[in-house]
Amino acid sequence: MRGKQKGTLLKIVNRIKKYWFYLGVSLILTMAAVAGTLYLPILTGKAVDCIVEKGLVDFEGLFAIFKTMIIVIGITAIAQWLMSLCNNRMTYCVVRDIRKDAFEKLEILPLKYVDNHPTGEIVSKVIADVDQFADGLLMGFTQLFSGILTIVGTLGFMLSIHVGITLVVVVITPVSLFVASFIAKKTFDMFKEQSITRGEQTALIDEMIGNQKVVQAFSKEEDVLERFEEINGRLERCSLRATFFSSITNPATRFVNSLVYTGVGITGAFAVLKGFLTVGQLSSFLSYANQYTKPFNEISGVVTELQNALACAARIFELIEEKPQVPDRKDAVVLGEVTGKVDLRDVSFSYMPGKKLIQHLNLAVKPGQRVAIVGPTGCGKTTVINLLMRFYDVDKGAIEVMDRDIRNITRKSLRASYGMVLQDTWLKSGTIFENISMGKPDATLKEVMEAAKASHAHSFIKRLPQGYDTVIGEDGGSLSQGQKQLLCIARVMLCLPPMLILDEATSSIDTRTEIKIQNAFATMMKGRTSFIVAHRLSTIKEADVILVMKDGNIIEQGNHGELLEKDGFYAKLYNSQFAV
């Protein structure tokens, strides 16, 4: 764990290197602020020595000292303010870079990562963990540098006054360092656990908010609450342990600091009595004893925050360092004119090693063919679509478009050749126009309206307050599921790519509208290779080829009439949907 902690720290340092200018300026300003702070006790001691006894007060010397003190305080205040500005700038630049890298990594991660990690956990890493890291890093720069410099500078000033008393301070100091180091080792693991559990809690909350209707429909409120309380209880326990150990640091170091102050006070008093120190120098020494011990308290608090920051940084770096999807080959070609010829040659694929799904799948699709894929849940229908779009790479065999292996084609051009309408709709925050024209940003309003009319979305769009300029929220806002689906269909209608993928595209639309949509699809699919995944078999009667899948294999193939005549698996599926 120590090695992992050091590795995380090195990664942070490497990112800070980019902003060496702010770091350098911050260090110089910190030195100036610390020097000013440490010079004040000397001036205070001199002021005390100007007041020797009643009637013997050096007012002229006092006024001169006061003037100097005002100047020093002013310079120190300005230096601290500018130092904070530099630290803020540097910290938030580093945090901006980390968050940018994390988001960019999400864009190139294989779909497998997103499928295997809860959305809430990923959100927690990119937002909550980065925020925690920023707070710890900022406190570290603001207090750690000044604390260390204060300790070193204080020792230097104390040595210039009296070596013997300084040695008393130095002898007691390691005790404080040992205590802080011991506790720091204990807290890292606990803060790591806290961060992981917090991500788990965020994932649950995100999941429940998105599916609240389902939870209430099945009266699962108590079960969800029980699960939440279990996670919340674990978070409470690990947070309490982390907080307990971190809270010990300050009292422990304060106890040691009191020993330092007591040692200075006793030895300094004897030194004054023997004439080795003046009263003013003793007062300076006592001030330095306080200033010397104060950074240890601050550093102990910073260490706790840094432990939390390092734990959060470790989680976000795990995301950033995740293995990305296999990049496009250097010699990958850009698909030009696509007629829609697709071949699957001896394709095998499984999501998990050892758990077979698709085995030795062969399929030859001619340009313009309408291919329907049917079968029971889990047979591999949607998996075939994922492979066609190259969201996943095949384990064995090859998928070819226009006689080219799709692994030798750029992903962008491959996916641009498909128009995709899924059961799950996705709309962004913006206007209706922006959502429809997403695949064709240069589209005119007339083109968008024509696509909307073809998908039967125009009528409800016109009833919206601002029509095509109506702003909708994330994921469609107040629109019904059917309306959101119509917008997604209109989006594809606008682009009209050479190949289409319809994965239960009309599942959220009423029967009357579905008939119209099917007619629109029929027009759209003319001359275009189409892959239709359907559960309602009545929607695929007109398909040129129907592939019946079971356990990852094609067990039957033909058109609707041929498959019914065979009276096989397809016939049983079809008749079961109309059984009374």
N, C-alpha and C positions, 0 to 999 in steps of 0.2 A: 504493500500500500504506500510505503514511503517513496518507492521508486515511481509509482504512478503520480503521486503528489508532486514530486520534483519534475516529472515530465510535463505535467500540466503547467507548472510555474514557468518552465522554459518556453513553452508555447506562448504564454502570455508575454514574456519578455521579448520574444521575437516579433510579436505584433506591436509592442511599444516602440521598438527600434525605429519604425517608420516615422515616429513623431519625436525624434531625438532633440529637435530644436526646442519644443515645449518642455521636454524633460530637463534639458540643460539650463534653460532660463529659470525653470521652477527650482532647480537645485541652487542656482546662484541667489535667487530671491530668498530661498529658505535659509541659506547661510547668512544673508544680510539681516533677516528677521530674527534669527537665533542670536547673532552677534549683538544686535540691539537689545534683545531681551536679557542677555547675560551681562551686558555692560551696565544695566540699570542698578543691580545690587552693589556694584563698585561705587557708583555715584551716591547711592543711599548710604553706604558705609562712610564715604568722605563727608557727607552731610552730617552724619552722627558725630564724627570726629570734630566737626566745626562747632558742635555744642558740647564743650568739655564740662563745664560747670556753670552755675549761676553767675552772671556778670561777665563771663568769658565766652561770648558767642561771636563767631566770625560771620557777621551778616553779609559782608561783601562776598565772601567765599560761598555762602549759602545761595545767594541770588545767582551767582555765576553757575553753580551746580544745577539750580532749578532750570535755568535757560537751556543748559546742555541736555537735561532730562526731557524737556519739552521737544527739542529737536530730535532726539533719539526715539522718543515715543512716536512722533509723526512719521519718521522714516520707517520704523518697524511696522506701523499700521499699514502704510502704503505697500511695503514689501509683501506683507501677508495677504493683502487684497489681490495684488497682481499674481502672487503665487497660486491663490485659489482659482483665478481665472485660467491660468496655464494648466493646472491640474484638471479642471473641469473640461477644458478644450481637449486635452490629451485623452482623458478617460472616455468621453463620449464619442471621440473619433474611433477609438479602439472598439468600443461597444457597437458603433455603427457598422464597422467593418465585419465584426463577428456575426452580427444579425444578418447583414447582407450575404456573407458567405454561407450562413445556415440556410437562408431562403433560396439562394442560388443552387445549393446542394439538393434541396427538396425538388427543384425543377429537373435535375438529372439523375435522381435516385431511381432505381428500378421500381416498378409498380409493386413488386414483392414487399419492399420495405413498408410502403404505405399500407398495404393490405395486412401486414403482420403487426403493426403498431397502432394503438388507439389514437384517434385524432387529438383527443385532449392531452395525451402524453407529449405529442409532437409540439402542440401549441404551448404547453407548459415549458418545454425546453427553449423554444424560440423567444418567448415573451417573459415568463416569470423567472426562469433561471438566468437569463441575460440581465434582467433588472437587478436581481440579487447580486450578480457578479459586478455590475456597475457600481452599486452601493459600496461593496467591499473594496473594490479597486480605488474608488474615489477617496474613501476614508484612509486607505493604505497610503496613498500618495500624500494626502494632506497631513496626516499625523505621523506616519512611520518615518519619513525623511526628517521632518522637524524634530521628532523624538530622538532619533539616533544622533543627529547633529547637536541637539541640546545636551545629551549625555556626554559626548566627546568634548564639546566646548566647555561645559561646566567643570569637567575634570581638569581641563587646561587652566581655567581661571583659578580653581582651587589650588592647583599645584603652584601657581604664581604667588599665592598668599601664604600657604603653609603645607609642606610636603607630608609631615607626620599625620595631620588630621585627614588629609586626602587619602592616605594609605588605609586609615580606618574605614573610610567609605568604600574603597576598592575591595577590601577584604570581605565586607558584608554583601556586596553586590551580587556575586555568583549565586547566592541563595535565591534571590529574586528571579534570576535568569533560569535556574533549574526548575523552579516552581512553574513559571510560565511555559517552559518547553515541555514539561511533563503533561500539563493540561492540554496544550495545543495538539499533541499526538493523539490524545483521547478524543478530542472533539471532531477531528476530520471525518472519521468513519461515521460518527453520529449525524453530522450535518449531511453527509452523503446519503444516508438512509432517509433523513428528513426530506431531502430534495426528491428522491425517488418516490416516496410515499405521497408527497404533494402532487407529483405528476399523475399518480394513480387516482388521486382524488379529483383532480381537474378533468381527467378522462371520463370518470363516472358522471360528474356534473354535466359535462358537455354532451355525453350520451343521453342522459335523462332529459335534459332540456329539449334536445332535438326529437325525442320520442315520447314526450309527455302524454300525448293523446293515447298512444298504445298502452302506456303504463296505467293510465286511468281506466281505459277500456277493459283491461284485464284485472283491474283492482289489485295491482301489484305495488301500490304505494308503500305498504308495510314492508314488503320484501326489499324494495329499493332503499327504504329508510334504514332497514337492518344492515344492508350491505354498506351504506354510507357511514353508519355509526361504527361498523367494524373498521373501515379504513380510517375514519376520523379518530377512532380510539388508538389505532397504531400510530397515526400522525401525532396525536397528543403525547403518547408514551416516548416516541423517539425525539420529539421536540423538547419535552421536559428533560430527558437525559442530556441532550445537547446543551440546553439552556443551563441545566444544573452545573455541568462541568465548566462551561464558559463563565458562569457567574462566580465560581470559586476563584477564578484567576484574580479578579480585582481585590477582594478582601485579603487573599494570600500575599499579593505584592504590596498592598498597603501595610500589612503587618511588618514585612521586611523593611519597608520604607520608614516606618516608625523606629525600627532598630537603628537605621542609618542616622535619622535625625537625633535620636537620643545619644548615639555615639559621638556625633559632631558636637552636640551641646555640652556633654560632660568633658570631653577632651579639650574643647575650645575654651571652656570656663577655666580649666587648670592652666591653659596656655596664657590667658589674659592675666591671671593671678601672678604668673611667673614672668610676665612682661614680654612674652613672645608675640602676642597679638594685642591690637588695640580693641576697644569696645566696638568701634565702627567696623573693623575687619571681621570680628566675630559675628556681627549682625549680617555682614555680607556673606559669611560662610554659612550661616543658618538659612539665609535666602537661597544660596546655592544648593544646600541640602534638600530644600523643598523642590527647587527646580530640577535637581538631579533625579529625585525619586518620582516626580510627576510624570515624566515620559514613560517610566516603566508601567504606570497605571494605564496611560493612554495606549502604549504598545500592546499591553495585555488585552485591552478591549479591541484593538485593531487586529491582533492575532486571531481572536474569535471570529471577527467579521471576515478576515482573510480565509479562515478555514471554511466558512460557509461559501465565500466567493469561489474558492478553489473547487469545492464540491460541485457547485453549479457549473463552473467552467468546464469541469471534467465531463459533465453530461452533455453540454452543448458541443464540446470538441468531439465527443463520440459520434454525434450526428454529422458534424462537418467532415469527419474522417471516414464516414461510411463509404463502402465501395460503391462508386457510381455505376450506372448502367454501362454496358459495353459501348464505347463511343463508335460513331460511324467510321468505317475504314477510310484510310486516306484516298484510296482509289474508288470509293463508293460513287455510284453514278446518280444523277438526278433524273427521275422518271420524266420523260417527255410526253408524247402523245400516248395515252393509255386506252386500249380498246376494251380491256376488262378480262383478259385471259389470265386465269389463276389456276395453279396446280399445286396440290399437296402430295408430296412423294414420301411414302413410308415414314410419316411423322409420328414421333413418340414424344410425350411430354407428361410430367407430373410436377405438382407444386411442392411436394415433399418427397425426398429420396426414400425409396422403399415402399411408397404408396402409389401404385400404378393408377393412371387415369386414362390418357389417350395412348393407344398402342397400335403402331403400324397403320396409320390412317392414310388412305389414298383417295384423292379426289381430283378430277379434271373438270374445270369450269370453263365453258366456252364464252366468248364475248357476248354480252347481252342476255345471258341466261339468268333466270330468277331461281335461286337456290334456297329452299326452305330447310331449316334444321329443326327437327322435333325430337322429343324423347322425354323420359322422366327426369325429375330434378336430380342434378348431380351427375348427369351422364356425360357432360363435357361440352354442351352447346355454347355457352358463353366463353368457355376456354378457347374454342376454335376461333371465335371473334377476337379474343385477346392475342392469339397467335397471328392472325391475319394482319392486325394492326401493329404487330411487333411490340406490344406491351410486355410480352414475354418472348424469349427466344426458345426455339424447339430444342429438346435434348438430343434427338436423333432425327435424321431425315432432313427435308428441306421444303420450304414454301417458295414458290416462284410466281412472280408477276411479270407478264410479258417475257417469259422464258429466262428471267433473271432471278437468282436467289435474293430474297428480300434483305439478307444480311449484307449484300453488296450494293444495296440501294440506300440513299440517305433517308433517315426516318421522316424528315420534314416532307420530302416529296412523296414518299409512300403514303403517309397519313393524309396529305392534301388530295390524294387520289380517291379517298373514301369520304362519303358523306355519312355521318353517324347519328342516329336517333336512338337513344337508350330509354329504358323504362324509368330510370332515375334522371330527372331533369336537372340542369344546372343553368342558372341565370346569374348574371353579375349585377351589382348595384350600378344603376344608370338608367338611361331612357329606353323605351321600347325599341326605338330605332337602333340604338347602339347594340342592343342584345341581338336583334335580327341580323344586323350587318357585321357581326363579329368575325365571320369567316371571309367577308368581302368589305373591308373598311371604306373603299372608294365607291360603294354603291350609292345610287341616287335614291331620293325619296320615292320616286316612281317605281324603281326596281324593287324596293323593299315592300311597297304597297302591293305590287303584283304577286310577290312571293307570299305575302300575308293572305291575299285573296285566294290563292291556290291552295293554301293550307287551312282555309276557312277561319282564319284568325282575325281578318280585317273587321268583321262586324263587331266583335267585342272590344277591339282596340279603339274603334271610333266612339264607343260609349264611355271610354275612360276620360277623366277631366281634361287632359291636354293631348289626347289622341296618341300619336306616335312620339310626342315629346314628354309623355308622362314618365316621371321618374319612379322606378320600382326599387325596393330594397333588396338586400342580399337574398338570393334564392327565390326571387319572385315576389317577396313581400306578401301582400294580401290577395294575390291572384290564386285562383283555384288550381288544383293539380292538373286538371284538364286544360285550362288556359295556358299554364306554363308549358305543357307538352306541345300545344299548338304553336307556341313561339319557337320552340326547339325545332319543330318540323319546318316552320317558315324559314328558319336559319339555313337548313339544308336545301330547301327549295330555291333559295336565293343563289347558292353556290353551284348547284347542279354538277357535282363531280362525276367522273366516269363510272365510279363504283359506289354502291350504297350498302350500308349495314343498318338493318332495322331490328333492334332487339326489344321486342314487345312494345313497339312504338306507339300503339294505340290503346295500351292497357288502361290508361286513365281517362279515356274519352267515352262519352255516352254512345249508345248503339247507333242513334241517328247520325251523329257527327262522324262516327267511325266509318259508316258507309261512304260518306262524302270523302273522308280522308283516304279510304282505300281506293276510290276512283282517282283521287289526286296522285296517290302513290303509283297507280297503274300508268298514268300519263308520264310521271317522272321516271319510272323504271324502263320505259321504252328505249331500247338500244343501250341500256346500262346494265352491267352485271350487278346483281343484287343478292345479298345474303340476308335472309329473313329468319330470325329466331322467334318462334311462336309457341305459345301454350294453347291458345284457342285455335284449333285446327281448321275451323271454318274460314279463317282469314288467309289460308294458304292454298286454297283449292286451285287457284290459277297458276301456281308455281310450275316452272318447267321441270324442275327436279326436286324431289323431296327426299332428304336424307334422314333416316330414322336411326338415332343413336341410342346405344345402351352400353353402359360401362366403358365409355371411351371408344367404342367401335361402331362403325356403320353396319347395321345388321340388315337393313332393307334400303332399297333405292329405286325410285321411279316417280311417275306423276301420281296425282290423286286417284285417278281411276284404276291405274295398274296396281297400286298398293291395296286398294279395297278388294280387287279381284283376288289377290293373293291370300286374303283373309288371315294375315299374319299379325305381327305386333302392332303395326300402324292401324290396321282395321279395328283392333281391340281398343286402342287409345281413342280413335275417332268415335266409335260407337259408344264408348263409356261416357263421353261428353254429352251425349244426347239420350242416355238411358233415363228412363222414368223411375 
